[in-house]
Amino acid sequence: MNPQLRKTNSNVSVAPQDQPKLINEVRKALEKHKSVEKIKHRLGDEYTRVCSDESISRYLRARNWNIKKAEKMLEASLVWRMNYKPEEIRWEHVAPEAETGKIYRSSFMDKHGRTVLIMRPRCQNSKSTRAQIKYLVYSMENAILHLPPEQEQMVWLIDFNGFGMSNISIKTTKETAHILQDHYPERLGLAILYDPPKFFEPFWKVVKHFLEPKTANKVKFLYADDANTKTFMESLFYIDKLEAAFGGKNEAKFDVKIYAERMKEDDAKRLSLHRGASSSGATSGRASTVSLDFSIANTDSDSDGEKKTVEINEEEILAEAQKIAAADGGGRGSRIEV
């Protein structure tokens, strides 16, 4: 492992020479768990990958280098992977969710070499939270597959053009935050919300409660008619490759047939990488899903892994959003105060 581990965005500063010691302590603590042998047996080579130095480092950074909290978080992810089997999800399992181009890996990266996931909420074509999350997990795994060795984070580009009230889903958003923060820590480098309408504001206020502070700080609101947006996008992306919807010069449109071929090729690559863990049943369609449990009082983790309760009244949120949309003529062109 490279002794110069990647810099942390956490509130706790740990010298590079001290980081390997903390990583090893997490690994040793995990090995003492009674359940670890079962997890190892079920995950195979996947266990080794998730417990690599680089991976454990991400869990430590997510928990501000607290060994016990990182260990607990990592164990929960291992159990989740054992049950959910994200490495077994294939294109044929999620193809119906992908038809409209609501989420896809872009053909370009940003100037830092980060994979870019394009998201278009208006293209939602499913009412199943489970199916939507399964496709998100598939997309995350695919994005990670294409990260260069020196990079571990990705960028989300979220296009709000055509976004309407019917596209608001607190349930899906909460589960998205849970999957991202608990099982893909430190994988998100930046999330750009491009041209969100004013009526998105009350929804965003709730979403922030689902997000750990470090994650929320990675969210940036940009507007096409803001002079600073062009400067920012040019600093981050190659304009010739960036899609026109985000101010670039690339006029290419999403084509599900072309994308399907790309994903099938990537599935073959992933299968070879995870062969030790999943070759016996990787294409059997057995990828399972976790049960989703949402209630009005939701419990979420903060940046230190402690629990906090968020009271949600979805009807009030939607009513406030509708009021703003009516007063703002649809909400286009208005800024959200972040």
C-alpha positions in Angstrom: 0.0 0.0 0.0 1.2 3.5 -0.8 2.2 5.1 2.6 1.0 8.4 1.4 -2.7 7.7 1.8 -5.2 10.1 0.2 -5.9 13.2 2.1 -9.0 13.2 4.3 -11.9 15.6 4.3 -12.7 14.7 7.9 -12.5 17.0 10.9 -9.7 14.9 12.4 -6.1 15.2 11.1 -4.0 12.0 11.1 -0.4 12.0 9.9 0.2 9.8 6.9 2.7 7.7 8.8 0.1 6.9 11.5 -2.7 5.9 9.1 -1.5 2.3 8.4 -1.4 1.6 12.1 -5.1 2.7 12.5 -6.0 0.6 9.4 -4.4 -2.5 10.8 -6.2 -1.9 14.2 -9.6 -1.9 12.4 -8.7 -5.0 10.5 -7.5 -6.8 13.7 -10.6 -5.8 15.6 -12.9 -7.0 12.8 -11.1 -10.4 12.7 -12.1 -11.0 16.4 -15.8 -10.9 15.6 -17.5 -14.3 15.8 -19.4 -13.7 12.5 -16.3 -12.9 10.5 -15.6 -16.5 9.4 -19.1 -16.8 8.0 -18.8 -13.5 6.2 -15.4 -14.5 4.7 -16.8 -17.8 3.5 -19.8 -16.1 1.9 -18.0 -13.2 0.4 -14.8 -15.0 -0.7 -12.4 -12.6 -2.6 -14.9 -9.8 -2.1 -14.0 -9.8 1.6 -10.4 -9.1 0.8 -11.3 -6.3 -1.5 -13.6 -4.6 0.9 -11.0 -5.0 3.7 -8.1 -3.6 1.7 -6.0 -0.8 3.1 -7.6 1.7 0.8 -11.1 0.6 1.6 -10.6 0.6 5.4 -9.1 4.1 5.0 -12.3 5.3 3.5 -14.3 3.9 6.4 -11.9 5.5 8.9 -12.2 8.9 7.2 -16.0 8.6 7.2 -15.8 8.2 10.9 -13.1 10.8 11.6 -10.5 8.1 12.2 -12.4 6.6 15.1 -11.4 2.9 15.1 -14.5 1.5 16.9 -17.0 3.4 14.7 -15.1 2.6 11.5 -15.0 -1.1 12.5 -18.8 -1.1 13.2 -19.5 0.7 9.9 -17.3 -1.7 8.0 -18.9 -4.8 9.6 -22.3 -3.5 8.7 -21.2 -3.0 5.0 -19.8 -6.6 4.9 -23.1 -8.0 6.2 -25.0 -5.8 3.6 -22.7 -7.1 0.8 -23.2 -10.7 2.0 -27.0 -10.3 1.8 -27.5 -7.8 -1.0 -24.7 -9.3 -3.3 -24.1 -6.0 -5.3 -21.3 -7.7 -7.3 -23.8 -10.2 -8.7 -26.1 -7.6 -10.2 -26.0 -7.7 -14.0 -27.4 -5.5 -16.7 -30.3 -7.9 -17.4 -31.4 -7.5 -13.7 -31.7 -3.7 -14.0 -32.3 -3.0 -17.7 -36.0 -1.9 -17.3 -34.9 0.8 -14.8 -32.2 2.1 -17.2 -34.4 2.5 -20.3 -35.1 6.3 -19.9 -31.5 7.3 -19.0 -32.4 8.4 -15.5 -29.0 7.3 -14.3 -26.0 6.4 -16.5 -22.2 6.5 -16.4 -21.0 9.2 -18.7 -18.5 8.5 -21.4 -16.3 11.3 -20.1 -14.5 12.0 -16.8 -13.8 15.3 -15.1 -10.3 16.8 -15.1 -9.4 15.0 -11.9 -10.0 11.6 -13.5 -13.3 11.0 -11.6 -16.1 8.9 -13.1 -19.2 11.0 -13.8 -22.7 9.6 -13.2 -25.4 11.6 -15.0 -28.8 11.7 -13.2 -32.1 13.0 -14.5 -34.9 12.8 -12.0 -37.6 13.7 -14.6 -36.8 10.4 -16.3 -38.0 8.3 -13.4 -39.9 5.3 -14.9 -40.5 3.1 -11.8 -42.5 3.3 -8.6 -40.5 0.6 -6.9 -38.0 1.9 -4.4 -36.3 -1.5 -4.3 -35.8 -1.5 -8.1 -34.6 2.0 -8.1 -32.0 1.4 -5.4 -30.9 -1.8 -7.1 -30.1 0.2 -10.2 -28.3 2.8 -8.2 -26.1 0.2 -6.6 -25.4 -1.3 -10.0 -24.5 2.2 -11.3 -22.2 2.8 -8.3 -20.4 -0.5 -8.8 -19.9 0.3 -12.5 -18.6 3.8 -11.7 -16.1 2.4 -9.2 -15.0 -0.2 -11.8 -13.9 2.7 -14.1 -12.0 4.8 -11.5 -8.3 5.0 -12.3 -5.9 3.6 -9.7 -5.0 7.0 -8.4 -8.6 8.1 -7.9 -11.4 6.8 -5.6 -14.2 9.3 -5.9 -16.9 10.1 -8.5 -19.0 13.1 -9.5 -22.8 13.1 -9.7 -24.2 15.5 -12.3 -27.9 15.9 -11.7 -30.0 17.6 -14.4 -33.2 19.1 -13.0 -34.6 20.2 -16.4 -38.2 19.1 -16.5 -38.2 18.2 -12.8 -41.8 18.3 -11.4 -43.6 17.6 -8.2 -44.3 14.0 -9.2 -40.5 13.4 -9.2 -40.2 14.1 -5.4 -39.7 10.9 -3.4 -38.5 11.2 0.2 -38.4 7.4 0.6 -36.1 6.9 -2.3 -33.9 9.8 -1.4 -33.5 8.6 2.2 -32.5 5.1 1.0 -30.1 6.6 -1.5 -28.4 8.6 1.2 -28.2 5.5 3.4 -26.6 3.4 0.6 -24.2 6.1 -0.4 -23.0 7.0 3.1 -23.1 3.7 4.9 -21.8 1.4 2.1 -19.9 3.6 -0.3 -18.1 6.0 2.2 -15.9 8.7 0.7 -16.8 7.6 -2.9 -18.7 10.9 -3.7 -16.4 13.7 -4.5 -19.0 16.2 -5.7 -22.7 16.3 -6.5 -23.8 19.1 -8.8 -27.5 20.0 -8.7 -28.0 21.8 -12.1 -30.9 24.2 -12.4 -33.1 22.9 -9.5 -36.5 24.7 -9.3 -37.3 26.9 -6.4 -40.0 24.5 -5.2 -37.2 22.0 -4.6 -36.1 24.1 -1.6 -38.3 22.6 1.1 -37.4 19.1 -0.1 -33.7 20.0 0.1 -34.1 21.1 3.7 -35.3 17.6 4.6 -32.7 15.9 2.5 -29.9 17.7 4.4 -31.1 15.9 7.6 -30.4 12.6 5.9 -26.9 13.6 4.9 -23.9 13.7 7.1 -22.3 17.2 7.2 -19.3 16.1 5.0 -21.6 14.7 2.4 -23.9 17.8 2.4 -20.8 20.0 1.9 -20.1 18.1 -1.4 -23.4 19.2 -2.8 -23.2 22.3 -5.1 -26.2 24.2 -6.6 -25.5 25.6 -10.1 -27.7 27.6 -12.5 -27.3 27.9 -16.2 -28.0 31.7 -16.3 -25.3 32.4 -13.6 -22.1 33.7 -15.1 -20.1 31.9 -12.4 -21.5 28.5 -13.5 -19.7 28.5 -16.8 -16.4 29.3 -15.1 -16.9 26.6 -12.6 -17.9 23.9 -15.2 -14.9 24.9 -17.4 -12.6 24.5 -14.4 -13.9 21.0 -13.7 -14.8 19.5 -17.1 -13.5 19.5 -20.7 -16.2 21.5 -22.4 -15.9 19.6 -25.7 -16.8 16.4 -23.8 -19.4 17.8 -21.4 -23.0 17.4 -22.3 -24.8 20.4 -23.7 -27.4 20.1 -20.9 -24.7 21.2 -18.5 -23.2 24.0 -20.7 -20.9 21.8 -22.7 -20.5 21.2 -26.5 -21.4 17.5 -26.5 -24.7 17.1 -28.3 -24.9 13.3 -28.0 -28.1 11.9 -26.5 -28.5 8.9 -24.3 -29.1 5.7 -26.3 -30.1 2.7 -24.2 -29.0 0.2 -26.9 -25.5 1.6 -27.0 -25.4 1.9 -23.3 -26.6 -1.7 -22.8 -23.6 -3.0 -24.9 -21.2 -0.9 -22.8 -22.7 -2.3 -19.6 -22.6 -5.9 -20.8 -18.9 -5.5 -21.6 -18.4 -4.0 -18.1 -20.3 -6.9 -16.5 -17.8 -9.3 -18.1 -14.9 -7.3 -16.6 -16.5 -7.2 -13.2 -17.2 -10.9 -13.3 -13.5 -11.6 -13.9 -12.5 -9.3 -11.1 -15.0 -10.9 -8.6 -14.7 -14.5 -9.9 -13.4 -15.8 -6.6 -16.4 -14.4 -4.8 -19.2 -14.9 -7.3 -18.3 -17.2 -10.2 -20.6 -19.9 -9.0 -23.8 -17.8 -9.3 -22.9 -14.5 -10.8 -25.4 -14.7 -13.7 -28.1 -16.6 -12.0 -30.2 -13.5 -11.2 -30.1 -14.3 -7.5 -29.1 -10.8 -6.4 -31.2 -10.2 -3.4 -32.5 -7.0 -1.9 -32.7 -5.6 1.6 -36.0 -4.9 3.1 -36.8 -1.2 3.3 -38.4 0.2 6.4 -39.5 3.8 6.4 -41.5 5.6 9.1 -42.4 9.1 10.0 -39.7 9.2 12.6 -36.4 8.3 10.8 -33.1 7.5 12.4 -29.9 8.6 10.6 -26.2 8.7 11.3 -24.3 11.9 11.8 -20.6 12.3 10.8 -19.5 10.6 14.0 -21.8 7.6 13.6 -24.1 8.6 16.4 -27.9 8.4 15.9 -30.3 11.3 15.5 -34.0 11.4 14.9 -35.6 13.4 12.1 -39.3 14.1 12.1 -40.8 14.1 8.6 -44.2 15.2 7.5 -44.2 14.5 3.8 -47.6 16.1 3.2 -46.4 19.4 4.7 -43.3 19.3 2.5 -45.2 18.7 -0.6 -47.7 21.4 0.3 -44.9 23.9 0.8 -43.3 22.9 -2.5 -46.6 23.4 -4.3 -47.1 26.8 -2.7 -43.7 27.9 -3.9 -44.2 26.5 -7.4 -47.5 28.4 -7.7 -46.0 31.7 -6.4 -42.9 31.3 -8.6 -44.6 30.4 -11.8 -43.1 26.9 -11.9 -39.9 27.9 -10.0 -37.6 28.2 -13.0 -34.8 30.7 -12.7 -35.1 31.2 -9.0 -32.2 30.4 -6.6 -32.3 28.1 -3.7 -30.5 29.5 -0.6 -28.1 26.8 0.6 
